[in-house]
Amino acid sequence: MRVLKILLILFFLNCSLVYAQSKSPARVVTSKIVFQNVAHNRSFIGTLYYERISHLSSEVTGLVTKINVRTGDKVNQGSSLIYLDRQILEKEILIHKTRIEQAKLNINHMQKKYHRVESLFKKGTISENDYDDAKFAVKEALLKEKSAGTILEKLLIQKSKKEIKAPFDGIILEKKVDSGDWVQPGKVLLRIGSVNDLFIKVPVAETMLRFIVQDQKVPVIITAYNKKMVGTIENLSPEADAKTKNIFLKIRIPMLNRAAINMSATVFIPTSRKQRLAMISRDALVNFQGKDFIYTIKEKKAVMLPINIVTYLDNMVGADNEHFVQGMPIVVEGNERLQPGQAVVIVGE
């Protein structure tokens, strides 16, 4: 069966070669193979989570009058999320502002009176007791203003706490309150996850730690969106799995517009020491019969070569085939419709 399959592939390639030779030259863009010292890697499945989660609660009691967010909403640091009723508080603030104005008027009056008494006291026309009373009245008026000001500051702080704001750029993970609810201090109203602290937790064998370096960049694919990105190995969980002895790597990834806790992701983790590999753009890869190939150019014709991919690095792959050499041209654009043996014209590199 295997021999038959090989014969069919050879037959197809031979037919393609005859067909390609009759076609007009294909216009292609090429790049050149370069060699780098990179490590083998292997794909591992991990799960997304937010490293930083805040359980927002109120420091004061009150009735919820307005809530600006829903579960899943993205919010910016400092944006208003929940408002508590503050009608009575606003009235108290107004009262104490009025008292401060009254205190200022009283201070002004007492200071004028004090200056007159002081002048008369120096002339000896009034007693020392009258002078002390005038002086005391000024100090008392100043203290009343200060006391009213302190109470106003307290009321303004209470007012600020009637508005609950986002502590950081984040996404609302859970909403546990709605308009009309009465809240008490300490009651959790919202859970918010920091979008700038999004991680993937990946279980790997403990024997792999020898190949892993902190702050190392690794390729990541978010399964839900087939989105490719680069993650950073930031740390590892301090406790291994008791049964499997697996270690959980913590890999930081860039912000995602839509990310849910426990979504899956594929992460390519180093599994060996570095070795010299041919680095080839992923755009050069073509798939035939479930296997990867690339096209090179010899004597102005397309030549299909197999590729053994041993590692992935961003938009490149590393291969260890012996037929790859430094500077070998490979087709990165126009390879989708190429046939082995087809004449080609290089229009760019």
C-alpha positions in Angstrom: 0.0 0.0 0.0 2.8 2.4 0.9 4.7 1.5 -2.4 1.5 2.2 -4.3 1.1 5.6 -2.6 4.7 6.6 -3.5 4.2 5.5 -7.1 1.0 7.6 -7.3 2.9 10.7 -6.0 5.8 10.1 -8.5 3.2 9.7 -11.3 1.5 13.0 -10.2 4.8 14.9 -10.0 5.8 13.5 -13.5 2.5 14.6 -15.0 2.9 18.0 -13.3 6.4 18.4 -14.7 5.2 17.7 -18.2 2.2 20.0 -17.7 4.4 22.7 -16.2 6.9 22.7 -19.0 4.1 23.7 -21.4 2.9 26.6 -19.3 4.1 30.2 -19.6 6.7 31.4 -17.0 5.3 32.1 -13.5 6.1 35.5 -11.9 7.4 34.9 -8.3 9.0 36.6 -5.4 11.8 34.9 -3.6 13.8 35.2 -0.4 17.0 33.5 0.6 17.6 30.8 3.3 19.6 31.9 6.3 20.9 29.7 9.1 20.5 30.5 12.8 21.2 28.7 16.1 17.7 27.9 17.4 16.1 25.3 19.6 13.6 22.6 18.7 10.2 23.3 20.0 7.0 21.5 20.6 3.4 22.6 20.8 1.6 22.6 24.1 -2.0 23.5 24.9 -2.5 26.1 27.6 -5.4 28.1 29.0 -5.8 31.9 29.3 -6.3 33.7 32.6 -6.0 37.2 34.0 -3.1 37.4 36.5 -4.6 40.6 38.0 -8.2 40.5 39.1 -9.9 43.1 41.3 -13.0 42.5 43.3 -14.6 45.9 43.4 -16.7 46.8 46.4 -18.1 49.9 48.1 -16.6 51.7 51.1 -19.9 53.3 51.9 -23.6 52.2 52.1 -26.0 53.4 49.5 -28.6 52.7 46.9 -27.3 51.9 43.4 -28.8 54.6 41.0 -26.8 53.8 37.9 -24.5 51.2 36.5 -22.6 51.8 33.3 -21.2 48.4 32.5 -22.2 44.9 31.6 -20.3 41.6 31.9 -17.8 41.5 29.1 -17.4 45.2 28.7 -14.0 46.7 28.3 -13.2 49.7 30.5 -10.4 52.2 30.9 -8.7 53.1 34.1 -10.6 55.8 36.0 -13.8 55.4 34.1 -17.0 55.5 36.2 -18.7 52.1 36.7 -21.3 52.5 39.4 -23.0 55.4 41.0 -24.7 55.3 44.5 -27.4 57.7 45.5 -26.0 60.9 47.0 -29.0 63.3 47.2 -28.8 63.6 51.0 -25.1 63.9 50.9 -25.3 66.8 48.4 -27.6 68.7 50.8 -25.2 68.2 53.7 -22.3 69.4 51.5 -24.4 72.5 50.6 -25.2 73.1 54.3 -21.5 73.0 55.3 -20.4 75.2 52.4 -22.9 77.8 53.7 -21.5 77.3 57.2 -18.0 78.0 55.9 -19.2 81.2 54.3 -20.9 82.2 57.5 -17.7 81.4 59.4 -15.7 83.6 57.1 -18.1 86.5 57.6 -17.9 86.0 61.3 -14.1 85.9 61.2 -14.0 89.2 59.2 -16.4 90.8 61.7 -14.4 89.5 64.8 -11.0 90.6 63.3 -12.4 94.2 62.7 -13.7 94.2 66.3 -10.4 92.9 67.6 -8.4 95.6 65.8 -10.6 98.3 67.3 -10.3 96.7 70.8 -6.6 96.4 70.4 -6.3 100.1 69.5 -8.4 101.1 72.6 -6.4 98.7 74.8 -3.1 100.3 73.8 -4.6 103.7 74.7 -5.7 102.3 78.1 -9.4 103.0 77.6 -10.5 99.4 78.0 -9.6 96.6 80.3 -7.3 93.7 79.6 -10.2 91.3 80.0 -12.1 93.0 77.2 -9.0 92.7 75.0 -8.6 89.0 75.8 -12.3 88.3 75.0 -11.9 90.0 71.6 -8.8 88.0 70.9 -10.4 84.7 71.9 -13.5 85.5 69.7 -11.2 85.7 66.6 -9.5 82.4 67.5 -12.9 80.7 68.1 -14.2 82.0 64.7 -11.1 80.6 63.0 -11.5 77.2 64.7 -15.2 77.1 63.6 -14.2 77.7 60.0 -11.6 75.0 60.2 -14.0 72.5 61.8 -16.6 73.2 59.1 -13.9 72.8 56.4 -12.8 69.5 57.9 -16.4 68.2 57.9 -16.8 69.4 54.3 -13.7 67.5 53.3 -15.1 64.4 54.9 -18.4 64.8 53.1 -16.6 65.3 49.7 -14.6 62.1 50.3 -17.8 60.3 51.0 -19.2 61.8 47.8 -16.3 60.5 45.8 -16.8 57.0 47.2 -20.4 57.1 45.9 -18.8 56.8 42.5 -16.9 53.5 41.9 -14.2 53.7 39.2 -12.1 51.2 37.3 -8.7 50.7 39.0 -7.0 49.8 35.7 -7.7 49.1 32.1 -9.7 45.9 32.2 -12.7 43.8 31.3 -15.7 43.2 33.4 -15.7 39.5 34.3 -18.7 39.4 36.6 -21.5 41.9 37.6 -23.2 41.2 40.9 -25.3 44.3 41.3 -27.8 46.3 39.5 -29.8 49.6 39.7 -32.0 49.7 42.8 -29.8 47.4 44.9 -28.8 48.5 48.4 -25.1 47.9 49.0 -23.1 47.6 52.2 -19.3 48.2 52.6 -17.3 45.2 51.5 -19.9 43.7 49.3 -18.4 42.6 46.0 -20.1 44.5 43.2 -17.9 43.7 40.2 -15.0 41.5 39.2 -12.6 43.1 36.7 -9.6 41.6 35.0 -6.6 43.6 33.8 -6.3 43.4 30.1 -2.6 44.3 30.4 -2.0 41.2 32.6 -3.3 38.4 30.3 -1.4 35.1 30.7 -1.4 31.6 29.4 -0.9 28.8 31.8 0.9 25.8 30.2 1.8 22.5 31.8 5.2 21.1 30.8 7.3 18.2 32.0 9.8 19.2 34.7 12.6 17.9 32.6 12.0 20.7 30.1 13.0 23.4 32.6 16.6 23.1 31.6 15.7 24.4 28.1 13.5 27.3 29.2 14.8 30.8 30.0 12.9 33.5 31.7 11.8 36.4 29.4 12.2 34.0 26.4 9.9 34.8 23.4 7.7 32.0 22.2 5.2 31.7 19.4 1.5 31.5 20.4 -1.7 30.7 18.6 -5.0 31.7 20.1 -7.3 28.8 19.2 -10.6 30.7 19.0 -9.4 33.2 16.4 -6.5 31.2 14.9 -4.5 34.4 15.9 -0.8 34.2 15.9 1.2 36.3 18.4 4.4 36.3 20.5 4.3 35.5 24.2 6.9 35.9 26.9 7.8 33.3 29.4 7.6 35.4 32.5 7.7 32.9 35.4 6.5 29.5 36.5 4.0 28.5 39.2 5.8 27.6 42.4 3.9 24.3 42.9 4.2 21.3 40.5 1.3 18.9 39.9 1.5 16.3 42.7 0.7 13.4 40.3 2.1 14.3 36.9 5.0 16.4 38.2 4.2 18.9 35.5 5.3 22.5 35.9 2.9 25.3 34.9 4.6 28.0 32.9 3.2 31.6 33.0 3.4 33.2 29.6 2.4 36.8 29.2 0.6 37.7 25.9 -0.5 41.0 24.4 -3.9 42.4 25.0 -6.8 40.7 23.2 -10.0 42.5 22.3 -12.1 39.4 23.2 -10.5 37.0 25.7 -12.3 34.7 28.1 -10.8 32.9 31.1 -10.0 29.3 30.2 -9.9 29.8 26.5 -7.3 27.5 24.9 -4.0 28.5 23.2 -1.2 26.6 21.5 2.3 27.6 22.7 5.5 26.4 21.1 8.0 25.6 23.9 11.7 24.8 23.4 12.5 21.1 23.9 16.3 21.1 23.2 19.5 23.0 23.2 20.0 25.4 20.3 21.2 24.0 17.0 22.0 25.4 13.5 18.8 25.3 11.4 17.7 26.7 8.0 15.3 29.5 8.7 12.5 29.7 6.1 9.5 32.0 5.9 6.2 30.4 6.5 5.0 32.0 3.3 7.2 29.6 1.4 5.4 26.5 2.6 3.1 24.6 0.3 1.2 21.5 1.3 0.9 18.4 -0.9 -0.6 15.1 0.2 -0.6 16.3 3.8 3.1 17.1 3.8 5.0 20.4 3.6 7.2 21.4 0.7 9.0 24.5 -0.5 9.9 25.6 -4.0 13.5 26.7 -4.9 14.7 27.7 -8.4 17.3 26.0 -10.5 18.0 26.9 -14.1 15.0 29.3 -14.0 12.6 26.5 -13.2 10.7 25.6 -10.0 12.0 22.7 -8.0 9.9 21.2 -5.2 11.8 20.2 -2.1 10.5 18.5 1.1 11.0 20.3 4.4 11.3 18.8 7.8 10.1 21.5 10.3 11.6 21.1 13.7 10.8 24.5 15.2 8.6 27.6 14.8 9.9 31.1 15.4 7.4 34.0 14.8 6.7 33.9 11.0 9.6 31.6 10.3 10.2 27.8 10.6 13.5 26.0 11.3 14.3 23.0 9.2 17.2 20.5 9.3 17.1 19.1 5.8 20.6 18.6 4.4 19.6 19.9 0.9 19.2 23.4 2.3 22.2 25.7 2.0 22.9 29.3 3.0 21.5 31.7 0.4 19.4 29.2 -1.5 16.5 31.1 -3.1 13.0 30.0 -2.1 9.6 31.2 -3.5 7.5 33.1 -1.0 5.0 34.7 -3.4 3.4 33.0 -6.4 4.1 29.5 -5.1 0.4 28.6 -4.7 -0.1 27.7 -8.4 3.5 26.6 -9.2 4.1 23.2 -10.6 7.5 21.3 -10.4 9.5 22.1 -13.5 7.6 25.2 -14.4 9.6 28.1 -15.8 9.7 31.1 -13.5 10.5 34.8 -13.6 11.7 36.4 -10.4 10.0 39.8 -10.0 11.2 40.6 -6.5 13.2 39.5 -3.5 
